[in-house]
Amino acid sequence: MNTLTITSCTSLRRLPLPVILLMVTGLADAEIVIGQESPETAGVSPQPASVTPDKLSALLLQLDSDDFSVREQASETLGQLSDADVLRLARESSEQPSAEVILRLLKEVERRYALITSDDTANTTDVSDMLEALAGTTRLILADGASHSLEEHWRTRIDLAVRDLRQCGATVKMGAFAAASQIWGAPDSGAAVQVLLDKDWSGGDRGLDVFRRLSVLTFPFSRNTLSGGLHVYLLDGHPLSPEQKAALAEYVGQNRIAERSRAALGIKPSAILQTGIQIGQVTKGSSADGAGLAAGDLIIGIKAPAREGQEDADREYIRLRDFDELVEHLRAYDAGEVMTLHIIRGLKFGFQPGERPTTEFLDVKLKGWKDMDVIQ
């Protein structure tokens, strides 16, 4: 039996698999030695040396051998290949007629995928991208196998998607995973994975495609769901075009996307009144919480931001009718600026002897959505 020592590096993806197989007819019984070290490279590289296309093609033939022992030995050799070489084989597998070869390749890609973490190197990122691509191929056995692997390792898929979104400029906040018997968190809990896109987003169309990997979070009755699922916040100044926003809605669902101002108060309204906004809930650690606002307080108006040199007494007073008006005025503020609210405290429904509501102007230093501990 001939021994093939693998030392050179070339690109298999440029050549169609049938052409490569014709080039290496007769090499099916060759013994392939992977990653033989030279004195100059011994102990230097953690990855085996890349192999040439003809050696990879010989390995494909061995994986499809009629001899079980040859197939098993080829599978062991497959496990010794570098990540890049395994991916080079997998990219050509859509043209591979043998289900045996495809399943062994998928098994090896899945094994490596299960081992990677969110701070792994570029090669393991390629493993993730490859499995995602295989899940969308037209070859049914490939697509089903890759999709099953992604579902089986759903936590890895989420962690890698979060990493990629952050690299594209998104801010991502993650909560806790729900127990198997718990579909939703507490009624007042925020979403478990919250993605904020603002002016720093640089992902473009390719970045938006990452949201497809988070699809496991968009099915509320999945056994692997997160408490509260996924929510995406588009902050004023984000660069998404109408077409990109439509694509995002297709990936995650329109009901999981909300547009927000750059600054945030951190309140939820309660009762719907004829005028004003009664606070039903204050988010812990928010702008409102820091200023001392509390549930039951009624916001009836604001003072417009002071112009340069303008006295406080001369600032325009704006009466608020509802929560939507308050949100609209928030759009004029940036994080770090101060918003002056006109509030009524101690307001009770029905006669409460000895208690009188108080009215005051309250300065609230605004945080941005990125500064919030919990988005609600």
N, C-alpha and C positions, 0 to 999 in steps of 0.2 A: 504493500500500500504506500502511495506517495504521501509525503508530509509537506503541507503548505504552511510556511511561516509568514504570518501577517505583519507587515511593517509599514506599508505605505497608506496614504490617505487620499481618496478621490471621491467624487460625487456620483452616487448611484442614481440619484433622482433625475438626472438628465437623460438616462437611457431607458427605453421601454423594457419591461421585464422579458418579453419573448426574445428580444434581440440578445439580451445578456445570457439567457439560457442557451441559445444557439452557440454563443461564443465559448461556452464552457462545457459543451457536451463531453461526457466521459469523466467529469470530475466528481461524480456523485459519491464515489467510494473513497475520495481523498480524505485524509485526516487533517483537520484544521487546528492549528495551534494559535491561540489568541494571546496577544499582549506579551510576547517574549521581550524581556528587557535587555537593553544593551548596557554596557558599563557606564555610558554617559548619562543614561536616563533612569538607571536603577534607583527605585525609592523616591523618584521625583514626582511623577504624575499619578494621581489617584485613579485615573481612568485607563483602561486598556488601550493599546494603540489601535487607531482606526484601520479598517480592513478595506481591501480593494473590491471593486464590483464583482470580479470573477469569483473571489473567495466567498462573498456574501451569496452569490447565486449558487455556488456549490453547497452552501449550508441550506439553502432553500430546497435543493434536491434531496439532501439528506433528511430534512424534516418530513419529506413525502415518500421516503423509502418504504419498500414493502417489508423490510426487515425491522422488527420492533426495536431491537437493540440499537440499530443505527439511528432510528428516530429519537430514542431516549438520549443517546450520546449527543445528538445534534441539539436537543433541548438544553442539555447541560452547557454546551458551547454557547448557545443563544444567551444563557444567563451570564456568561462571562464577557459578552460584547459591551462596548461603551453605549451609553444612552443614545448618542448620535447614530450609531450603526443600527441599533434596534429600530430606531425611527426610520432610517433609510429603508430597511426591510418592510416595515409596516406601510410606508407610503406606496410601495409597489404592490401591496397585497390585494388591492382591488382588482388586479388583473390575474391574480393567482387562482387557478381553477380548483385547487385542492382545499376542501374544508378543513382537513387535518392541519395543514400549514397555517391557515388563517387562525384557527382556534389556539394553536400553540403560540403564535405571535401575540394574539390578544391576551393570553394568559400572562405572558412575560411583560407586556406593557402595563397590564393591570397591577402586576406585582410591584413594579417600580412606582406606579402612580400611588399605590397605597403607602409607600414609604416616604414620599416627599412631604415637605412642610412648606409653610408660606414664606420662609426666608431662604429657600433653596436656590441653587444656581440656575443659570440660563438653560442648561441641558434638561433639568427636571421641569422647567417651564415648558420646554419643547414637548416633554412627555404629556403634560397636561393639554397643550394645544393639539397634539396629535390625537389623543383620545376624544377630544371635543370634535375634531374634524371627522374622525371615523364614525362618530355617532350620526353624522349627517350624510354619510355616503349612500349611494344608491344600491350598493351590494348589501342585501338584506342581512346576511349572516354577520357581516361586519358591523352594520348599524345596530342590530339587536345586541350583539355582544358588547360593543362599546357603551351603548346606552345603559345596559345592565350594570356595567362596571361603574359608571358615573353615579347611578342610583345607589349602588352598594356602598360607595365611598362618598356619600353626599356631603359629609362634614369637610373632607378635603377639598371638594369642589367649591364649597362656600368660602373657605379660608383663602383659596387661591384667587377666587373672584374678587374678594375684598382687597387682597394685596394689589391686584392689577388695577382696581378702581382708584386706590390711593395713589398709585404711581401715575395715574392720569389726572391727578389734582382733586379728586373727590374727597370729601370728609365722610368717614364711615364710623358709625357708632354701633357697637354690638351689645346685645343684652344676653340673657341666659337661655339655654335650650330648655324647652318644656319637657316634662316627664312624659313617658309613653302614654299615660292615661290622661294627660292634661293637654287639651287642644289650645286653649287661650289662657292668657295670664289674667291678672285681676282686671276688672273693668276700667280702672283708671291708669293701667300701665301703658307705656309707650310701645312702639314697635320694637321688636328685638333686633332687627337690622335696619338702620336708618342711614340713608345715603343722601348727602347734601351736595348739590352741584351749584357752583357760583362762578364768578368771573375767572377763577383759577382753573376751571375745567379745560383740559387740553386733549381729551380722548378722541374727539371726533367720532366718526361712524364706527371705527374699530373699537373704541372704548365703550360705546353704547352696546355693542354686541356682547360685552362681558355680562350685562344684565341677564342675558339668556341663561347663564349658568346658575343664576339665583332662582330659577323657576320653581325649585322645590319649596321655596318660601311663599309662593303665590297660590298654593293649593291649601285652603284652610283645614282640610280634614286629613292631610297627609300624616302618617304616623311619625314622621321625622320633622314635623313642623317646629318652628320656633315660636315662642310665646309672642303673639302679636304679629308675626310674619314680617313682611318687607314693606317699607315706605320710602318713597323718594321725594325729596324736597328741592324744588328749583327756586333758588334765591335770585332776587332782582340783580340783573347784570350778567346772568349766565349767557353763554354764547350759543345755545342750542337753537337751530333753525326750526321753523314749523314742521318740516319734514322729519327732523331728528326727534322732535317731541312726539310725533306720531309713531315713529319706530319704537321709542321708549315705551309708549303706552301699549304697543303690541306685545312687547316682551314681558311687562310686569302688570299690565292692567291699568286703565285710566283711573280707577278708584284708589289706586295706591300712589298716585302722583298728586302733589299739592304745590302750589306756587306761594312763596312767602317773601316778605320784605327782608332787607339785610339785617335789620335789628328786630329783637323779639322782646315782648313783655313777659310772656310765660303765664298767661291766664286762660281759663276757659269760662265762658259766660254760663249763667244758669237760667233764671227765669227770663222770658221774653217780655219786656216791658214796653210801654208806649214811647218812652224816651229813656236814654241812658243804657248802660251796660252793668248789670249786676254780676259780680264775680262769683262763680260757682266753685272754682278750684284754682289754686296757685301752685305752680310747679316749684318744687324744692330747688334752691340754688339759682333761680331765675332772676331777672331784673326786678319783677314785681315782688318776689320774696325778699330780695335785698333791701327794697324800699319800704317794706313793712305792710304791703297790701295784704288783705286777708279775704277769705270767702265771706260773702255778704256785703262787702263794700260796693257802693254804686258809683260808677264813673259817669259823670254827666257832661264833662267838657274838657278841653285842653287849652293851653296857651300856645299860640303859634311861636315857632323859634324866633328869638330876638335877632333883629337885624343889627349890623355893626353900629355901635354907638347908641342903640335904642335902650331906653329905660324900661325896667320890668313893668312898670305901671302902664306903659304905652303899648305893650304887646297885644296883638289881636286875640280876642277870646272867641273860641269856636265851640258851640254847643254840639254834642254828639247825640244822634238819634239811636244808633245801634252799633253792634260789634263790627259790622262791615265798614262803617265809617271810620272807626278807630283803626282798623287794619290799614285802610287806605291812607290815613295820615301818617302811620308808622313808616310808610315807604319813603317819606322825606328825610328819614333819620338814618344815620350810620351807627354801628356799634361804637360805644364810648361817648356818644352824645347824650344830652339830658332832655327828657320829655316831661313837661309839667302837666299833671293831671288835676282836674277839679273833681273831688270825690265827696260823697256823703257817707258817713259812718254811723253805725248804730241804728240803721233804718229797720223797723220791725213792721210786719203786717199785723194789723189789729191793734187794739188799745193796750199799751204797756205803761201803766202808771209809774211815774218817777223817772222815766227814761226819755231822753231827748236825743235825736240824731244831731251829729256835728258835721260841719262843712269845712273843708280845707283844701288848699293847693299843695300838692305833693310832687317834689322833684324826683324823677326816676332815672338813674343812670342806666342806659340801655346796654345789654349784652347782645352779641350776635348769636345767630342760631348755632354757630360752631362752638360757642362758649357754654351752651346749655348742657347740663348734665343729662337731662332726659328731654327728648322732644315729644310733645304731646299734641 
